[in-house]
Amino acid sequence: MDWLIPSAYAQAAGGAQPNAFTSLLPLVLIFVVFYFLLIRPQTKRAKEHKAMVAALGVGDEVVTSGGMLGRITEVGDQFLTVEVAEGVRVKVQRHTVSSILPKGTLKSV
């Protein structure tokens, strides 16, 4: 039966054992790539959004994450009142504001 299933023989001391550093190197490189391509940009974006939301004030023209355009009429700790049309005011949470528009944008829309 040796012709059907060849026997495996251990090699004599010809092969060297890989050290721990070379076996962990690919894992470390993958983590570094993930950090610079995914984790770091996401934390930077979150930090910028937090600063933008903290700086919101009355009269700012904003876009919410739902796509509504409006002008802020009241500012609270957790909520904003946004006027989306003349006499139509909507209360939204602060963190739902996705961007601040340049002044005068709503008049041109």
HELIX and SHEET records of a PDB file:
HELIX    1   1 ALA A   20  PHE A   34  1                                  15    
HELIX    2   2 TYR A   35  ILE A   39  3                                   5    
HELIX    3   3 ARG A   40  ALA A   54  1                                  15    
HELIX    4   4 ARG A   94  THR A   96  5                                   3    
HELIX    5   5 THR A  105  SER A  108  1                                   4    
SHEET    1   A 5 VAL A  88  GLN A  93  0                                        
SHEET    2   A 5 PHE A  79  ALA A  85 -1                                        
SHEET    3   A 5 LEU A  69  VAL A  75 -1                                        
SHEET    4   A 5 GLU A  61  THR A  64 -1                                        
SHEET    5   A 5 VAL A  97  LEU A 101 -1                                        
END                                                                             
